């Protein structure tokens, strides 16, 4: 199994001919146009499946923050306007997709205390797009599947008694030694790129540290960092605090700051559940 993992790691290393904005080597097997198309399709599905907020003040607030950030994104990442949608949901979540798509759930507005903290979220999510993390994740998953096929062939042609155990062991090793740390690297990189982006856009980068302090209070029980696809809250807080020496000068260079006022966030509406086919209407008269 060690040899199989070594082969897989070598493949990752040899094919990593691209570099991220922070200088990290990347595996990118897909074109930007492919990812843009996939991002647009996924976003349309999200809009069909999720309840979209109609609250004007909430939408104006999110639009104000996002529209202050997107002009500072290089046109190589996306040309044209970004589509920004607020989803009416208790989920503490937000995302950005290739093709200039941004989704913000109203649940995350209860964790972000002000525009600066929301900018830390939006900047982080756009940073995933800037660094082509979707492309990298898709590419690495494809390579890992190929490595497992090789592991199965190698096990089948060997004299090992429990061949299924070998393949299963390779899968576990692939997950925890390659794919999950890869995801933690993405998150850490997006934190740093996002902090710089929010600072360039006129939002206080210190708010990103406060944000993750708030997040730490929300996540009372989190798995150890080794078994998580995300860095621990304390790791993120430490990294973002250390990076302030670079992002604060960017913030100081701004002559003006966006004036985005956070409104009162209403409780998300529940999506109506379809009635069972055999359920009788309440309007049916009893005889």
C-alpha positions as CSV (number, residue, x, y, z in Angstrom):
1,X,0.0,0.0,0.0
2,X,2.9,2.4,0.8
3,X,4.2,1.8,-2.8
4,X,0.8,2.6,-4.2
5,X,0.5,5.8,-2.2
6,X,4.0,6.8,-3.2
7,X,3.1,6.3,-6.9
8,X,0.0,8.3,-6.5
9,X,1.9,11.1,-4.8
10,X,4.5,11.1,-7.5
11,X,1.8,11.4,-10.2
12,X,0.3,14.4,-8.3
13,X,3.8,16.0,-8.1
14,X,4.8,15.5,-11.7
15,X,1.6,16.7,-13.2
16,X,1.5,19.8,-11.1
17,X,2.8,22.2,-13.7
18,X,0.6,25.2,-12.6
19,X,1.0,27.5,-9.6
20,X,-1.6,29.3,-7.5
21,X,-1.6,33.0,-6.6
22,X,0.4,32.1,-3.5
23,X,3.0,30.1,-5.4
24,X,1.6,26.6,-4.5
25,X,1.9,24.0,-7.2
26,X,-1.4,22.9,-8.7
27,X,-3.0,20.1,-10.7
28,X,-5.3,21.6,-13.3
29,X,-6.7,19.3,-16.0
30,X,-9.6,21.4,-17.2
31,X,-10.0,24.7,-19.1
32,X,-11.5,27.8,-17.6
33,X,-14.4,27.7,-20.1
34,X,-15.3,24.2,-18.9
35,X,-15.4,25.3,-15.3
36,X,-17.4,28.4,-16.2
37,X,-20.0,26.3,-17.9
38,X,-20.2,23.9,-14.9
39,X,-20.4,26.8,-12.5
40,X,-23.3,28.4,-14.4
41,X,-25.2,25.1,-14.6
42,X,-24.7,24.4,-10.9
43,X,-25.9,28.0,-10.0
44,X,-29.1,27.6,-12.1
45,X,-29.8,24.3,-10.2
46,X,-29.3,26.1,-6.9
47,X,-31.7,28.8,-7.8
48,X,-34.3,26.2,-8.7
49,X,-33.8,24.2,-5.5
50,X,-33.4,26.9,-2.9
51,X,-35.7,29.7,-1.7
52,X,-34.4,33.1,-2.9
53,X,-34.8,36.0,-0.5
54,X,-37.1,38.8,-1.6
55,X,-36.1,41.1,1.3
56,X,-35.0,44.3,-0.4
57,X,-32.8,45.6,2.4
58,X,-31.0,42.2,2.8
59,X,-30.4,42.0,-0.9
60,X,-29.1,45.6,-1.0
61,X,-26.7,44.9,1.9
62,X,-25.3,41.8,0.3
63,X,-25.1,43.4,-3.1
64,X,-23.4,46.4,-1.6
65,X,-20.6,44.3,-0.1
66,X,-20.2,42.0,-3.1
67,X,-20.2,44.9,-5.6
68,X,-17.5,46.6,-3.7
69,X,-15.3,43.5,-4.0
70,X,-15.8,42.1,-7.5
71,X,-14.3,45.1,-9.4
72,X,-11.0,44.3,-7.7
73,X,-11.0,40.8,-9.1
74,X,-8.7,40.4,-12.1
75,X,-10.7,40.2,-15.4
76,X,-8.8,37.0,-16.2
77,X,-10.9,35.3,-13.5
78,X,-14.2,36.6,-14.9
79,X,-15.1,39.2,-17.5
80,X,-18.4,41.1,-17.0
81,X,-20.7,41.4,-14.1
82,X,-21.0,38.9,-11.3
83,X,-24.4,37.4,-10.5
84,X,-25.2,37.6,-6.8
85,X,-28.1,35.8,-5.2
86,X,-29.3,35.7,-1.6
87,X,-30.8,32.4,-0.5
88,X,-33.4,32.5,2.3
89,X,-32.1,29.7,4.5
90,X,-30.8,29.2,8.0
91,X,-27.6,27.6,6.6
92,X,-24.5,29.3,7.7
93,X,-23.0,29.2,4.2
94,X,-21.9,31.2,1.1
95,X,-20.1,30.2,-2.1
96,X,-18.7,31.5,-5.3
97,X,-18.5,29.6,-8.6
98,X,-16.5,29.9,-11.8
99,X,-18.3,32.0,-14.3
100,X,-19.0,34.9,-11.9
101,X,-21.6,33.5,-9.6
102,X,-22.0,34.3,-5.8
103,X,-24.5,32.8,-3.4
104,X,-25.0,34.0,0.2
105,X,-27.4,32.3,2.6
106,X,-29.2,34.5,5.1
107,X,-28.1,32.2,7.9
108,X,-24.5,33.5,7.6
109,X,-25.7,37.1,8.1
110,X,-26.6,36.1,11.7
111,X,-22.9,35.2,12.3
112,X,-21.4,38.2,10.4
113,X,-21.9,41.3,12.6
114,X,-21.2,43.9,10.0
115,X,-20.2,44.6,6.3
116,X,-16.5,44.0,7.1
117,X,-17.2,40.4,8.3
118,X,-19.5,39.7,5.4
119,X,-16.7,41.0,3.1
120,X,-14.4,38.4,4.7
121,X,-16.8,35.7,3.7
122,X,-17.4,37.0,0.2
123,X,-13.7,37.6,-0.3
124,X,-12.9,34.1,0.9
125,X,-15.4,32.5,-1.5
126,X,-14.2,34.5,-4.5
127,X,-10.6,33.6,-3.6
128,X,-11.5,29.9,-4.3
129,X,-12.5,31.0,-7.8
130,X,-9.3,33.1,-8.2
131,X,-7.1,30.3,-7.2
132,X,-9.0,27.8,-9.4
133,X,-9.7,25.5,-6.5
134,X,-12.8,23.9,-8.2
135,X,-10.6,22.9,-11.1
136,X,-7.9,21.6,-8.8
137,X,-10.3,19.6,-6.7
138,X,-12.0,18.0,-9.7
139,X,-8.6,17.2,-11.3
140,X,-7.2,15.7,-8.1
141,X,-10.3,13.6,-7.6
142,X,-10.0,12.2,-11.1
143,X,-6.3,11.4,-10.6
144,X,-7.1,9.7,-7.2
145,X,-9.7,7.5,-8.9
146,X,-7.2,6.5,-11.5
147,X,-4.7,5.6,-8.8
148,X,-7.2,3.4,-7.0
149,X,-7.8,1.5,-10.3
150,X,-4.1,0.9,-10.5
151,X,-4.1,-0.3,-6.9
152,X,-6.9,-2.8,-7.7
153,X,-5.0,-4.1,-10.7
154,X,-1.8,-4.4,-8.7
155,X,-3.5,-6.2,-5.9
156,X,-5.3,-8.6,-8.3
157,X,-2.0,-9.6,-9.9
158,X,-0.1,-10.0,-6.6
159,X,0.1,-12.9,-4.1
160,X,-1.6,-10.9,-1.3
161,X,-4.4,-12.9,0.3
162,X,-6.8,-10.1,1.2
163,X,-6.8,-8.0,-2.0
164,X,-9.9,-6.0,-1.0
165,X,-8.2,-4.9,2.2
166,X,-5.3,-3.5,0.1
167,X,-7.6,-1.4,-2.1
168,X,-9.6,-0.2,0.9
169,X,-6.4,0.8,2.7
170,X,-5.2,2.7,-0.3
171,X,-8.5,4.5,-0.4
172,X,-8.2,5.6,3.2
173,X,-4.6,6.6,2.7
174,X,-5.6,8.6,-0.4
175,X,-8.3,10.4,1.5
176,X,-6.4,11.4,4.7
177,X,-2.9,11.8,3.3
178,X,-3.7,13.5,-0.1
179,X,-7.2,14.7,-0.6
180,X,-8.2,16.1,2.8
181,X,-4.9,18.0,3.4
182,X,-5.4,19.3,-0.2
183,X,-8.7,20.8,0.9
184,X,-7.2,22.3,4.0
185,X,-4.6,23.9,1.7
186,X,-7.4,25.4,-0.4
187,X,-9.2,26.8,2.6
188,X,-6.0,28.3,4.1
189,X,-5.1,29.8,0.8
190,X,-8.6,31.3,0.3
191,X,-8.4,32.9,3.7
192,X,-5.2,34.7,2.8
193,X,-6.2,35.8,-0.7
194,X,-9.7,36.7,0.6
195,X,-8.2,38.9,3.3
196,X,-6.1,40.8,0.8
197,X,-9.1,41.2,-1.5
198,X,-11.4,42.6,1.2
199,X,-8.7,45.0,2.3
200,X,-8.1,46.2,-1.3
201,X,-11.9,46.7,-1.5
202,X,-12.0,49.0,1.6
203,X,-13.1,46.5,4.3
204,X,-11.1,46.2,7.5
205,X,-9.1,43.0,7.3
206,X,-9.1,42.6,11.1
207,X,-12.8,41.7,10.7
208,X,-11.7,38.3,9.2
209,X,-10.1,37.4,12.5
210,X,-13.2,38.4,14.5
211,X,-15.4,36.5,12.0
212,X,-13.6,33.2,12.8
213,X,-13.7,33.9,16.5
214,X,-17.5,34.1,16.0
215,X,-17.4,30.9,13.9
216,X,-15.5,29.1,16.7
217,X,-18.4,29.9,19.1
218,X,-20.9,28.5,16.6
219,X,-19.0,25.2,16.1
220,X,-18.9,23.8,19.7
221,X,-17.8,20.4,18.6
222,X,-15.4,20.1,15.6
223,X,-13.4,17.1,14.5
224,X,-9.6,17.1,15.0
225,X,-7.9,19.1,12.2
226,X,-6.3,15.9,10.8
227,X,-9.7,14.4,10.1
228,X,-11.3,17.5,8.7
229,X,-11.4,19.0,5.3
230,X,-11.1,22.5,6.8
231,X,-8.4,23.9,9.1
232,X,-9.3,24.3,12.7
233,X,-10.8,27.6,13.7
234,X,-7.8,28.4,15.8
235,X,-5.4,27.7,12.9
236,X,-7.4,30.1,10.7
237,X,-7.4,32.8,13.4
238,X,-3.7,32.4,13.8
239,X,-2.9,32.5,10.1
240,X,-5.2,35.5,9.4
241,X,-3.7,37.4,12.4
242,X,-0.2,36.8,11.1
243,X,-1.2,37.9,7.6
244,X,-2.5,41.3,8.8
245,X,1.0,42.7,8.4
246,X,0.4,42.4,4.6
247,X,-3.3,43.1,4.3
248,X,-3.5,46.2,6.6
249,X,-1.2,48.3,4.4
250,X,-3.6,47.5,1.5
251,X,-6.5,48.7,3.6
252,X,-4.7,51.9,4.6
253,X,-4.1,52.8,0.9
254,X,-7.9,53.1,0.3
255,X,-9.1,56.7,0.2
256,X,-12.7,55.7,0.9
257,X,-14.6,52.8,2.3
258,X,-17.9,51.2,1.1
259,X,-21.0,52.3,3.1
260,X,-22.9,49.0,3.5
261,X,-25.3,49.1,6.4
262,X,-26.5,45.7,7.8
263,X,-30.3,45.6,8.2
264,X,-32.2,43.5,10.7
265,X,-32.1,39.9,9.3
266,X,-35.6,38.3,9.3
267,X,-36.0,34.7,10.2
268,X,-35.7,32.5,7.0
269,X,-39.0,31.3,5.6
270,X,-39.6,27.5,5.4
271,X,-40.1,26.1,1.9
272,X,-43.7,24.8,1.5
273,X,-43.9,21.0,1.7
274,X,-46.0,19.3,-1.0
275,X,-49.0,17.5,0.4
276,X,-49.1,13.7,0.1
277,X,-51.3,12.5,-2.8
278,X,-53.7,10.8,-0.5
279,X,-54.1,13.7,1.9
280,X,-57.7,15.1,1.9
281,X,-58.2,18.9,1.6
282,X,-59.4,20.7,4.7
283,X,-62.2,22.3,2.6
284,X,-63.8,18.9,2.1
285,X,-67.3,18.9,3.7
286,X,-68.1,16.1,6.1
287,X,-71.3,14.3,5.5
